Amino acid sequence: MSTYLIGDIHGCYNELRALLAQVAFDPAHDTLWLTGDLVARGPASLEVLRYVRSLGSAVRMVLGNHDLHLLAVYAGISRNKPKDRITPLLDAPDADDLINWLRRQPVLQVDEEKRLVMAHAGITPQWDLETAKMCAREVEAVLGSDSYPLFLDAMYGDMPNNWLPELTGLARLRFGTNALTRMRYCFPNGQLDMICKDTPDRAPPPLKPWFALPNQVAEQGYAIIFGHWASLEGRGTPEGIYALDTGCCWGGDLTLLRWEDKTYFHQPSLRQPDLDDATPKAS
């Protein structure tokens, strides 16, 4: 029995299956953790969703910002961008089933036995674990409710960018969504910066990657797994914080971490990137 953690798939179905074949993944015995952004940018988002859904309880995943964007497009709230390559998914006969399954997936995973926490973008320094779990539950509850289109319509925006327990309503949900699915940089006080997408060596001061600031969840003894930030190329994080998005959809690798022995496996992209996909970008 092994625990396998994989970075952002972004519709790279063939690479996902090849990577799982490298480790002889067996859904009857193994557990697969996915950092979110299953869809968009790669060529086979429909196949990825169908496959991941078929794995049932063998999968522990979180939603990413591109997954949420897909939900918004399907609800008629946001525009279908051609570069996301999700039209086959939107037009599929089982699209309703897949979308309804997707919107009931979590935005945070916590394993107390393994002392593992996973969120697509990471965990803001302003939260301890109980606060992160509370805010995640609130987002998950509204996504699973009949009022989810209202939330999807209101989730776009960068404010508020400072955590206060007194936040309420859609503003509170937007902060939680941004912290869990879009965050990269913070100010020294932990306040989110939702603008900068540069690599850490080019970020303007005083901005720091969220993981470069003291993190309450890490200090509570948990390892943190995240994706979202392909231009990190899996490097530059402190001990106990693991970046797994290595830009497969941009022509990079799909990366898997076997948790039990901390061994990495990589599957290079199997497609020729488009000219505008030649370098990893912020996603």
PEPE-V662750 format. One record per helix or strand of 3 or more residues. SS is the DSSP state (@ for helix, = for strand). FROM is the first residue (numbers start at 1). LEN is the number of residues. If there is no record, write none. Layout:
ss=<SS	SS>
from=<FROM	FROM>
len=<LEN	LEN>
This chain:
ss=<=	@	=	@	@	=	@	@	@	@	=	=	@	@	@	@	@	@	=	@	=	@	=	=	@>
from=<3	13	31	45	56	59	65	82	87	95	109	116	129	148	169	200	210	216	223	230	241	248	253	263	275>
len=<4	10	4	10	3	3	10	3	4	8	3	3	15	7	13	3	3	4	4	3	3	3	6	6	3>
